[in-house]
Amino acid sequence: GASVQLLDRLRPDRQRHALAGLGITHLYATPAQLRLLCDAPGPTLGLAHVILGGSKLDAALRAALGSLAPAARVAEFYGAAEASFVTLTDRDTPEGSVGRPYPGVTLEIRDAGGTPLPPDALGEVWVRSPYLCDRYADRRHLPSLKRQGWLSVGEMGWQDRAGNLFLAGRAGRMVTVADQNVFPEEIETFLA
């Protein structure tokens, strides 16, 4: 019974006015899109739900969203094109986490040899889920990172004892600085 409104060809200030004028209650956006909406002039929005994916919602943007749509319940998801939804946040999600596994999803954090690691240990994130894709549209099979029903896209992270996932960054983007392995995301967070 719901209708969908696509506001992709409007400037952010016009999107904000359209969201208010159309009485939109649910918004799906990336943090980059949401930042543009928050910075644009316009009315406060009566959104009930905001669903975010694409990157982590930082504290400054969360505060701006609170001013843009004060009554909105915010849920972030982490996923990948090959894995669909992996985790989902809720009100109890600790700061910095991308949430707990989405229904039907199992996560493991593994070392370089493929052995599962205990809570709070940094390793590669592996996903088992009914939502994993089988192959790419051009009929190519997935990379060798899919093994025995599990898939990794090279993301590094850890899970706490409650099952909340924290991401450090992609293994392929890690750099060495002063003999330490550093993820660019750590530097971005520090600078922000």
N, C-alpha and C positions, 0 to 999 in steps of 0.2 A: 503493500500500500504506500510505500514511500516513493517520492520522486527525487530525481537527481538533477542538480544544476551544475553545469561546468562553467567556471568563471576564468578560463585560461587566457582569454584574449583581452582582458580588461586590465587597466592600470590598477595597482594596489588600492588607491583611494576609491576608485570606482567599484572594485571588488568589495571593499568594506561597506560601501553604501548599498550595493546589491545584496550582500548577506543580510543586512538589516532590513532592507525593503522587502525582500522575499520571505522574511521570517525563517531563515535557515536555522535549524536546531542542531545539526551534526555537520562537522567540518573535518575533512581529511586533507592534510597538508604536510609538506616537509618543513623542517625548521627554517630553512632559507625562505620559503614562501611566507611562513608565519611571521618572520622578522619584518618582511616588507609590509605585511598587513598592519603589524603593530606600529611601525614607524609612519604609516600613512595617516593623514587627517581623516576624521570621520567619526561616526557614532559608536558608542559602546554597543557591543553585540550581545544578543540574548541567546547565545549558544548553550546547549545543554551538554554536548559532548564534543571534544576535539581529539582526533586520532592522528598521531604523528608517526612517521617513518622516514627513513632516509639518513638520519644522523641523530645524535643525542641532543636532547633538549637541555641547554645550559641554564644556570640559575638566573642570569639576567633576562633571558628570553621567557623563562617561566614567570618571572615577576611581571614582565610586560604583558604576557598573556592574561595574567590575573587582572590587569587594568582593562584590557581589550574585551574580555568575556568573563566577568567576575563569577558567574554561576556555573561555568563550564567544568565538567569532569574531564580530566586529561588522561589519556592512555597512550603510551608509546609502545611501538612494537619494534622488534629487531627481526630482520629476516634477510634473505638473499633471493635473487631470481631463481636459483636452482633449488632452494629449500622452502620457499614461501615463508609463512610465519614461523618463527623460532621461539621468541619470547614475547611476553606482554606484561606491561607494568600495571600496578593498581595503587591504591592509596597507601599500602603498606610497603611499597618498594623502597629500599634504602637509596639515598642519594648516590648517584654515580652508576647505579645498576640499570641494565636494560630489561630487567624483570625476570620472572620465572617462566619455565617452559609453557608454551601454548598448549591447550588441550590436545592430547594425542602425540605430543613431541617428547622425545627422550634426549637428554644431553649427556655427553661425557667429555671431560677434559683429559686429554692424553699427552703423554710425553712424546718425544721424537720417535721412539720405537713403537708407539701405538699402545702402550700400557696405560690404563686409566689411572688418574692421579686423585689423591684425596682432596677434600674441600680446602679452599684457599690456596691451592698450588697452581701456578701459572703453567698453561700448556695450550695445545691446539684444541679448538672447539669442534666437536663432532656431533652430528645431528642424525637421529633416526626418527622418521616421521612418515605418515601416509601422504604427506604433501610434497615429498621430494619429486623433482621431475625425472623422467626417464632418459630424455635426450633433448638436444636442441632442435629448434624448428627446421633447420636444414638437414635433419636426420643424423647429425654427428652425435656420437655418444658423449656422455659427460667425461671430464678429465679423470685421470687415474685416482683422483681424490675421493671417488665413491668406491667403498669396499664393503661387501657383505651387508648391504642395506643401510650403511652409514655413509654420511657425506660430510666433508669439510671443505670450506672455501678458503682455508688458510688463515682464519681469524684466530687470534691468540686471546686468552682470557682465563678467568677462574670463576668457580661457583663457591658461594659461602655455604654454611651448613644448612641454611633454609632453602637452598636451591636457586638463589638469586644469581644471575649471570652478570659478570663485570667484564668488559672488553678492554684489552690493552691496545689492540691494533692488528693490522695484517702482518703476518710473518715476512712477506716479501717487501714490506716498506720499512722494516726495522733497520736502523743504522747504528754504527759503532761510533761513540763519542767518548774520548778519554778512556778507552778500553772497557766501556760499558755499553751494553745493548740498550738502545733507546727507541721508543716508538714516536714518530712525529706527533701523534695525538697527545702524548705527554707534554711535549713542548708547546703545542697549541693551547692546551688547558692552562699551563703555567703562565703563558703570555697573556691569555685572556683574563 
